[in-house]
Amino acid sequence: MRLLLVRHGQSEWNAARRLQGQADVGLSDLGEDQADALRPTIEAIGHCRAISSDLERVRETALRIGAQTPRFVEDLREIDVGDWTGRGIDEIRAEDDAAYQGWRAGTSAPPGGEAWADFVDRVTGVIEAERRIPCLNLLVVCHGGVIRAILQRYVGLEPAHMIPVAPASLSALRLGTAKPPRLELFNYLPDSLDFGAPD
């Protein structure tokens, strides 16, 4: 099985550099354009089925990239950032940069937030259930943190060693039975490069 991992397009809060976590924020105009630009790539690859976070920014992205009747799954939501929800990244970093860097590295949680290990278990539980149903290309439309969690569990990439994937980018992971999981594609954008994507 190949996982086609798509991060949602830019949201209104991404544009404002505010942490979202599980807040239900829609796409910005740019986010809509980003998702539309990825659609030909997703259509060219094809997929047997699609699953998606149930949050609005991801639902919109799934439909714009051409996901065929996606199943919306609450356990694919972004990590809960607790008291940091809605706060500006620059504000959090000015207040306690070490706490922010620890959260980005998966070694600490914001006040009232979800622990990284629990988040990884939640997300990969969904993937493990999907692996029981034959599928060549499973389209997973989700969040940047979800993609980092999947890559940590299956290929051992720690969050501290990954840049945030860009909005409306595609990464691909091959999950086999005879070979170890293999990262096939990371942070692909159809018409540009983005090395400074927001969380």
RODO-2510 file (C-alpha; in nm, 4 decimals, decimal comma):
residues 199
     n   res          X          Y          Z
     1     m     0,0000     0,0000     0,0000
     2     r     0,1162     0,3504    -0,0795
     3     l     0,0019     0,6368     0,1421
     4     l    -0,0497     0,9593    -0,0513
     5     l    -0,0184     1,2130     0,2299
     6     v    -0,1578     1,5571     0,1488
     7     r    -0,1461     1,8480     0,3881
     8     h    -0,4397     2,0889     0,3671
     9     g    -0,3968     2,4160     0,1813
    10     q    -0,3143     2,7366     0,3642
    11     s    -0,5803     2,8236     0,6208
    12     e    -0,6779     3,1671     0,7423
    13     w    -0,4819     3,1041     1,0624
    14     n    -0,1754     2,9712     0,8762
    15     a    -0,1711     3,3032     0,6915
    16     a    -0,1815     3,4886     1,0242
    17     r     0,0815     3,2542     1,1807
    18     r    -0,1590     3,1382     1,4512
    19     l    -0,1550     2,7839     1,5889
    20     q    -0,4720     2,5943     1,5045
    21     g    -0,4522     2,2491     1,6536
    22     q    -0,8092     2,1240     1,6388
    23     a    -0,9742     2,4631     1,5851
    24     d    -1,2051     2,4418     1,2832
    25     v    -1,0602     2,7054     1,0498
    26     g    -1,1310     2,7245     0,6761
    27     l    -0,8961     2,7735     0,3835
    28     s    -0,7713     3,1133     0,2755
    29     d    -0,8099     3,2176    -0,0880
    30     l    -0,4473     3,1146    -0,1419
    31     g    -0,5190     2,7793     0,0244
    32     e    -0,7995     2,7156    -0,2224
    33     d    -0,5655     2,7940    -0,5125
    34     q    -0,2956     2,5668    -0,3675
    35     a    -0,5363     2,2740    -0,3402
    36     d    -0,6661     2,3334    -0,6924
    37     a    -0,3079     2,3299    -0,8246
    38     l    -0,2415     1,9876    -0,6675
    39     r    -0,5528     1,8267    -0,8175
    40     p    -0,3986     1,7248    -1,1562
    41     t    -0,1160     1,5445    -0,9743
    42     i    -0,3572     1,3512    -0,7528
    43     e    -0,5755     1,2641    -1,0511
    44     a    -0,2723     1,1455    -1,2517
    45     i    -0,1605     0,9148    -0,9697
    46     g    -0,5098     0,7864    -0,8890
    47     h    -0,6311     0,6398    -0,5612
    48     c    -0,8470     0,3494    -0,4553
    49     r    -1,0053     0,5325    -0,1630
    50     a    -0,9610     0,8467     0,0440
    51     i    -0,9698     0,9300     0,4124
    52     s    -0,9571     1,2798     0,5559
    53     s    -0,9559     1,4731     0,8795
    54     d    -1,3035     1,6065     0,9499
    55     l    -1,1864     1,9644     1,0094
    56     e    -1,3062     2,2213     0,7559
    57     r    -0,9682     2,3175     0,6085
    58     v    -0,8975     1,9524     0,5309
    59     r    -1,2479     1,8715     0,4075
    60     e    -1,2235     2,1626     0,1623
    61     t    -0,8798     2,0482     0,0471
    62     a    -0,9960     1,6886    -0,0026
    63     l    -1,2797     1,7968    -0,2284
    64     r    -1,0643     2,0440    -0,4224
    65     i    -0,7931     1,7856    -0,4979
    66     g    -1,0511     1,5412    -0,6288
    67     a    -1,0758     1,2915    -0,3433
    68     q    -1,3401     1,0373    -0,4405
    69     t    -1,6052     1,0215    -0,1644
    70     p    -1,3585     1,0679     0,1216
    71     r    -1,4365     0,9166     0,4600
    72     f    -1,3965     1,1860     0,7259
    73     v    -1,2155     1,0575     1,0343
    74     e    -1,1947     1,2475     1,3638
    75     d    -0,8757     1,0633     1,4657
    76     l    -0,6930     1,2263     1,1724
    77     r    -0,7337     1,5693     1,3308
    78     e    -0,4237     1,7745     1,4084
    79     i    -0,2607     1,7475     1,7498
    80     d    -0,4503     1,9347     2,0201
    81     v    -0,2387     2,2359     2,1173
    82     g    -0,4432     2,3145     2,4284
    83     d    -0,3966     2,6668     2,5637
    84     w    -0,1917     2,7641     2,2576
    85     t    -0,4926     2,7302     2,0270
    86     g    -0,5373     3,0522     1,8322
    87     r    -0,2202     3,2139     1,9670
    88     g     0,0437     3,3616     1,7396
    89     i     0,3606     3,1594     1,6915
    90     d     0,5785     3,4675     1,7437
    91     e     0,3924     3,5467     2,0666
    92     i     0,4415     3,1930     2,2014
    93     r     0,8089     3,1935     2,1093
    94     a     0,8674     3,5329     2,2711
    95     e     0,7038     3,4052     2,5891
    96     d     0,8841     3,0676     2,6027
    97     d     1,0861     2,9648     2,2993
    98     a     1,2185     2,6500     2,4698
    99     a     0,8630     2,5264     2,5273
   100     y     0,7729     2,5953     2,1658
   101     q     1,0849     2,4184     2,0350
   102     g     1,0155     2,1225     2,2655
   103     w     0,6633     2,0974     2,1280
   104     r     0,7918     2,1110     1,7678
   105     a     1,0398     1,8345     1,8522
   106     g     0,7685     1,6174     2,0075
   107     t     0,9289     1,6196     2,3522
   108     s     0,6753     1,8367     2,5353
   109     a     0,3133     1,9466     2,5086
   110     p     0,1539     2,2900     2,5443
   111     p    -0,0471     2,3489     2,8633
   112     g    -0,3668     2,1451     2,8283
   113     g    -0,2410     1,9969     2,5005
   114     e    -0,2054     1,6441     2,3680
   115     a     0,1137     1,4470     2,4284
   116     w     0,3074     1,3651     2,1115
   117     a     0,3186     0,9893     2,1835
   118     d    -0,0608     0,9785     2,2297
   119     f    -0,1064     1,1730     1,9060
   120     v     0,1178     0,9320     1,7131
   121     d    -0,0784     0,6340     1,8478
   122     r    -0,4120     0,7990     1,7570
   123     v    -0,3083     0,8776     1,4001
   124     t    -0,1311     0,5518     1,3219
   125     g    -0,4221     0,3550     1,4638
   126     v    -0,6227     0,4878     1,1689
   127     i    -0,3499     0,3835     0,9231
   128     e    -0,3191     0,0354     1,0721
   129     a    -0,6948    -0,0170     1,0362
   130     e    -0,6764     0,0956     0,6714
   131     r    -0,3884    -0,1439     0,5993
   132     r    -0,6239    -0,4382     0,6573
   133     i    -0,8249    -0,3407     0,3490
   134     p    -0,6414    -0,3914     0,0174
   135     c    -0,5577    -0,0675    -0,1632
   136     l    -0,2758     0,0390    -0,3946
   137     n    -0,2862     0,4155    -0,3339
   138     l    -0,4629     0,5345    -0,0190
   139     l    -0,5180     0,9100    -0,0250
   140     v    -0,4812     1,0587     0,3242
   141     v    -0,5756     1,4279     0,3403
   142     c    -0,4685     1,5655     0,6734
   143     h    -0,2490     1,8068     0,8688
   144     g     0,1241     1,8715     0,8893
   145     g     0,1512     1,7163     1,2348
   146     v    -0,0314     1,4047     1,1169
   147     i     0,2233     1,3593     0,8384
   148     r     0,5118     1,4010     1,0844
   149     a     0,3517     1,1460     1,3181
   150     i     0,3131     0,8913     1,0367
   151     l     0,6727     0,9409     0,9224
   152     q     0,8041     0,9020     1,2755
   153     r     0,6149     0,5775     1,3361
   154     y     0,6873     0,4107     1,0046
   155     v     1,0316     0,5365     0,8972
   156     g     1,1792     0,6610     1,2232
   157     l     1,2059     1,0299     1,1323
   158     e     1,1852     1,2302     1,4525
   159     p     0,9801     1,5536     1,4357
   160     a     1,2895     1,7602     1,5161
   161     h     1,4502     1,6320     1,1955
   162     m     1,1667     1,7294     0,9601
   163     i     1,0737     2,0648     0,8182
   164     p     0,7000     2,1330     0,8246
   165     v     0,5451     2,0098     0,5035
   166     a     0,4095     2,2873     0,2848
   167     p     0,0376     2,3580     0,2522
   168     a    -0,1227     2,1435    -0,0197
   169     s     0,1947     1,9380    -0,0591
   170     l     0,2191     1,5672    -0,1354
   171     s     0,4368     1,3132     0,0419
   172     a     0,4280     0,9396    -0,0326
   173     l     0,5093     0,6424     0,1874
   174     r     0,5170     0,2781     0,0747
   175     l     0,3990     0,0311     0,3366
   176     g     0,4838    -0,3240     0,2317
   177     t     0,4764    -0,6604     0,3991
   178     a     0,8076    -0,8016     0,2761
   179     k     1,0104    -0,4794     0,2919
   180     p     1,0351    -0,2054     0,5536
   181     p     0,8309     0,1125     0,5005
   182     r     0,9958     0,3471     0,2505
   183     l     0,9590     0,7200     0,2017
   184     e     0,9068     0,7742    -0,1717
   185     l     0,8294     1,1461    -0,1885
   186     f     0,8430     1,4342     0,0572
   187     n     0,6927     1,7839     0,0427
   188     y     0,6179     1,7830    -0,3314
   189     l     0,4502     2,0908    -0,4771
   190     p     0,3433     2,0939    -0,8430
   191     d     0,4769     2,4385    -0,9296
   192     s     0,7151     2,5673    -0,6614
   193     l     0,9403     2,4898    -0,3641
   194     d     0,8563     2,5793    -0,0054
   195     f     1,1168     2,5317     0,2674
   196     g     0,9551     2,7663     0,5178
   197     a     0,6012     2,6359     0,5536
   198     p     0,4041     2,7369     0,8638
   199     d     0,3166     2,4802     1,1293
***
